[in-house]
């Protein structure tokens, strides 16, 4: 049995809403890329695919800042 949960994109407590990065790269864009690439999760997970994308982006930005590049 598949369980489905829906959230509003503006809901700060929605899975995948990670603060400042969502202000620069909207969740709708991340969701569209995940859908187009076929990499969105197929079941309800503790860590949604959207959060994984924002984690990688955050790590990249952080690394560039530490290296003195912008």
Secondary structure by P-SEA (a helix, b strand, c coil): cbbbbbbbcccccccccccaaaaaccaaaaaaaaaaacccccccccccaaaaaaaaaaaaaaaaaaaccc
